Amino acid sequence: MRIAVTGSIATDHLMLFPGRFSEQLVPDQLAAVSLSFLADELDIRYGGVAANIAYGLGILGRRPLLVGAAGRDFGEYRGRLEAAGVDTAQVRVSESRYTARFVCTTDADQNQIATFYSGAMTEAADIDLEEVLDRAGGADFVLVGPDDPTAMLRHAAACRRLGLPFAADPSQQLARMTAADVMAMIEGARYLFTNSYERALLLRLVGRPASEVLERVGAWIVTQGREGVRIDRAGSGSVHVPAVPAVSVTDPTGAGDALRAGFLAGLVRGLGDRASAQLGATLATLALEFPGSQGYRCTESDLIARSAQHYDVRPMPSSSQVQR
């Protein structure tokens, strides 16, 4: 089974300023601020939700198809993803923009000043998923992740038109979407992914009870941090999967993306929702133990072995596929 992952591709540029921002601010000059902070450290990390999920699937041996827009500086990042087992041949590379970038400076008090440059991500709206899949030889399942909102709606519509099972993962883009957009995106999705806060935000945004949202999707996967994962289905109650204890927590960035990758890897093996969520929760904990959203390494057999230490996981043959 081949999985296509659509969504954002980005890099994070994280700097540390040893002083305090507050000491550099002049109260009666705030209308004309002109400041420069000399940072002691720079950490460049690779990210973007789609790239993070694709990375997780790639190192598990699943050769996912990454669909998104990157900039003219994508060369080094492309090489890294390909080395991890990700098919990047269909990534749209902008001729004029740079890859989306998050630039953040943190001071001694953990205050932050940051800027997000959307860059090439704005061109994702021009991607025709049907054409991409045709060039790539097709896909059996699509995850529609956070991206340019127009692209998200187009990709979900294309999946419905093609009869392709898909997962909807609006994530942080909920803040930029209307109620109509959200309902249009999730309509007919096999899975809807959110964390607990995004679940509450989605319900407030659409102004409908959870039961009505569940009537539009196959299942709602809600990540709950230390509380694990909850799976809701219309008319069948909830399933709870506890989190896997971490040896140590190094960096929470990308843990949710790793969970999605592990969950999808479980579906590829023909596992049900609970067992797939167990693999996802295990991979999420592994991601917590390493810096950055793509700092961990793991084979599928290693993942299954660690998951089996906490859950009763019986993986089925990897040739199994999600049924349409």
C-alpha positions in Angstrom: 0.0 0.0 0.0 1.3 3.4 -1.0 0.6 6.5 1.1 0.8 10.1 -0.2 1.3 12.8 2.4 0.3 16.3 1.5 1.1 19.5 3.5 3.8 21.8 4.7 7.5 21.5 4.1 9.5 24.0 6.2 12.7 24.6 8.2 13.1 26.1 11.7 15.9 28.5 12.5 16.1 28.7 16.3 18.5 31.2 18.0 19.3 31.8 21.7 19.9 35.3 23.0 21.7 35.2 26.4 20.1 38.4 27.6 16.6 39.6 28.2 14.4 41.3 25.6 12.7 43.4 28.3 16.0 45.0 29.2 16.4 46.3 25.6 12.9 47.9 25.3 12.5 51.6 25.9 8.8 52.2 26.9 8.4 55.6 25.3 10.1 54.4 22.1 7.9 51.4 21.3 6.3 53.2 18.3 9.7 53.1 16.5 11.5 50.0 17.7 14.9 49.3 16.1 16.7 46.4 17.8 19.2 43.8 17.0 20.0 40.9 19.3 23.4 39.1 19.1 22.6 35.4 19.4 25.0 32.8 20.8 23.5 29.7 19.2 21.8 28.8 15.9 20.0 25.5 15.5 18.6 24.7 12.0 16.0 22.0 12.1 14.0 20.4 9.3 10.3 20.3 9.7 6.9 20.9 8.2 4.0 18.6 9.1 3.9 16.7 5.8 7.7 16.3 5.7 7.7 15.1 9.3 5.1 12.5 8.8 6.7 11.4 5.5 10.0 11.1 7.4 8.5 8.8 10.0 6.9 6.6 7.3 10.2 6.6 5.3 12.4 5.3 8.1 9.8 2.6 8.8 10.4 1.4 5.2 7.2 2.6 3.6 8.5 4.9 0.9 5.7 7.6 1.2 5.0 10.1 -1.6 5.5 13.6 -0.3 3.3 16.2 -2.0 3.8 19.9 -1.2 5.6 23.0 -2.3 9.2 23.9 -1.4 11.6 26.6 -2.4 14.7 26.9 -4.6 16.8 26.1 -1.5 15.2 22.6 -1.2 18.2 20.7 -2.5 19.8 19.8 0.8 16.5 19.0 2.5 15.4 16.9 -0.5 18.6 14.8 -0.1 18.0 14.3 3.5 14.4 13.1 3.0 15.3 10.8 0.1 18.0 9.2 2.3 15.3 8.6 4.9 13.2 6.7 2.3 10.8 9.5 1.2 9.8 9.9 -2.5 10.2 13.6 -3.1 9.9 13.5 -6.9 6.5 15.2 -6.9 7.4 18.1 -4.6 6.7 21.4 -6.4 9.9 23.5 -6.3 9.3 27.3 -6.6 11.5 29.2 -9.0 11.2 32.5 -7.0 10.5 31.7 -3.4 12.4 30.0 -0.6 11.0 27.1 1.5 8.7 28.1 4.3 10.7 29.1 7.3 10.2 29.7 11.0 12.8 32.1 12.5 12.7 32.4 16.3 14.9 34.0 18.9 14.5 32.9 22.6 15.9 35.0 25.5 17.1 34.0 28.9 13.6 34.2 30.3 12.2 31.9 27.5 10.5 34.8 25.9 10.4 34.5 22.1 10.3 36.8 19.1 9.5 34.9 15.9 8.5 35.3 12.3 7.0 32.7 10.0 7.7 33.1 6.3 5.2 31.0 4.2 7.3 31.3 1.1 6.9 28.5 -1.4 4.0 27.0 0.6 1.7 29.6 -1.0 2.2 27.8 -4.3 0.7 24.5 -2.9 -2.6 25.9 -4.0 -1.5 25.3 -7.6 -0.9 21.6 -7.1 -3.3 19.3 -8.8 -3.3 16.1 -6.7 -4.9 14.0 -9.4 -2.1 15.0 -11.9 0.5 14.4 -9.3 -0.8 10.9 -8.4 -1.0 10.1 -12.1 2.6 11.0 -12.7 3.7 9.1 -9.6 1.8 5.9 -10.5 -1.0 6.4 -8.0 -1.5 6.0 -4.2 -3.8 3.9 -2.0 -4.3 6.4 0.8 -3.7 10.1 1.2 -3.1 12.2 4.3 -4.3 15.8 3.7 -2.2 17.8 6.2 -1.9 21.5 7.1 -0.9 23.5 4.1 -2.1 26.5 2.2 -5.9 26.3 3.0 -6.9 26.3 -0.6 -4.6 23.4 -1.3 -6.1 21.5 1.6 -9.6 21.9 0.3 -8.5 20.9 -3.3 -6.7 17.8 -2.1 -9.6 16.6 0.0 -12.0 17.2 -2.9 -9.7 15.3 -5.3 -9.6 12.3 -2.9 -13.4 12.2 -2.9 -13.6 12.6 -6.7 -11.1 9.7 -7.2 -12.6 7.5 -4.5 -9.4 7.5 -2.5 -9.6 6.9 1.2 -8.0 9.8 3.0 -7.2 11.3 6.4 -7.9 15.0 7.2 -5.4 16.8 9.5 -6.2 20.5 9.6 -4.0 21.1 12.6 -2.8 24.7 13.1 -4.5 25.9 9.9 -7.9 25.8 11.8 -7.1 29.3 12.8 -7.3 30.4 9.1 -10.3 28.3 8.0 -14.0 29.1 8.1 -16.6 26.7 9.4 -17.6 25.9 5.8 -14.0 25.2 4.9 -13.5 22.8 7.8 -16.6 20.8 7.0 -15.7 20.7 3.3 -12.3 19.4 4.1 -13.3 16.6 6.5 -16.3 15.4 4.6 -15.9 11.7 3.9 -12.5 11.4 5.5 -11.6 7.9 6.7 -9.8 9.6 9.7 -9.8 13.0 11.2 -6.7 13.9 13.2 -6.6 16.7 15.9 -5.1 17.2 19.3 -7.4 17.9 22.3 -7.1 21.7 21.9 -7.7 21.5 18.2 -10.8 19.3 18.8 -12.3 22.0 21.0 -11.4 24.7 18.5 -12.9 22.8 15.6 -16.2 22.3 17.5 -16.4 25.9 18.4 -15.6 27.0 14.9 -18.1 24.8 13.2 -20.8 25.3 15.9 -21.9 21.7 15.8 -21.7 18.9 18.4 -19.1 16.2 18.1 -21.7 13.7 17.2 -22.5 15.6 13.9 -18.8 15.8 13.1 -18.5 12.1 13.6 -21.3 11.5 11.1 -19.1 13.0 8.4 -15.9 11.0 9.1 -15.0 7.4 9.7 -13.1 8.0 13.0 -11.8 10.9 15.0 -8.2 10.4 16.3 -7.5 12.8 19.2 -4.0 13.0 20.5 -3.9 13.9 24.2 -0.2 14.2 25.1 0.7 12.3 28.3 -2.9 11.0 28.3 -2.4 9.0 25.1 -4.8 8.8 22.2 -8.6 8.6 22.0 -10.4 7.2 19.0 -14.1 8.1 18.5 -16.5 6.5 16.1 -20.1 7.4 15.6 -22.4 5.1 17.5 -19.6 3.0 19.0 -18.1 5.1 21.8 -14.5 5.8 22.4 -11.3 3.7 22.5 -8.4 5.0 24.7 -4.8 4.1 24.1 -2.4 5.1 26.9 0.9 6.8 26.1 4.2 5.0 26.2 6.4 6.3 29.0 9.5 8.2 27.7 13.0 7.4 28.9 13.6 11.1 28.8 11.8 14.1 27.2 14.3 16.0 25.0 12.0 17.9 22.6 8.2 17.7 22.1 8.4 19.2 18.6 7.0 16.8 16.0 5.7 14.1 18.4 2.2 14.5 17.0 3.5 14.1 13.5 5.4 10.9 14.5 2.2 9.6 16.0 0.5 10.0 12.7 3.3 8.2 10.9 3.2 5.3 13.2 -0.6 5.1 13.0 -0.4 5.1 9.2 2.3 2.4 9.3 -0.1 0.3 11.3 -2.8 0.7 8.7 -0.3 -0.4 6.0 0.3 -3.6 8.0 -3.5 -4.3 8.1 -3.8 -3.5 11.8 -7.0 -2.1 13.3 -7.4 1.4 14.8 -6.3 0.4 18.4 -3.2 -1.4 17.3 -2.3 1.3 14.8 -2.7 3.9 17.5 -0.4 1.9 19.8 2.3 1.9 17.1 1.7 5.7 16.7 1.9 6.4 20.4 5.2 4.4 20.6 6.7 6.3 17.7 5.6 9.6 19.3 7.4 8.8 22.5 10.5 7.9 20.5 10.4 11.3 18.8 10.1 13.0 22.3 13.4 11.4 23.3 15.4 13.1 20.5 15.9 16.7 19.5 14.0 18.1 16.5 11.0 16.6 14.7 13.2 14.4 12.5 16.0 13.5 15.0 14.9 9.9 15.8 15.7 6.7 13.9 13.7 3.5 14.1 13.0 0.4 11.9 9.6 -1.1 11.8 10.7 -4.2 13.7 12.2 -2.0 16.4 9.0 -0.1 16.7 6.9 -3.2 17.0 9.2 -4.6 19.6 9.1 -1.5 21.7 5.3 -1.2 21.4 5.0 -4.9 22.4 6.7 -4.0 25.7 3.6 -1.8 26.6 0.8 -3.2 24.5 -0.4 -6.5 23.0 0.5 -5.8 19.4 0.2 -8.6 16.9 1.2 -7.2 13.5 -0.4 -8.7 10.4 1.5 -9.3 7.1 2.7 -6.0 5.6 1.0 -6.7 2.3 -2.4 -5.9 3.8 -4.0 -2.7 2.6 -6.6 -0.3 3.7 -9.8 -1.2 2.1 -11.6 1.5 0.1 
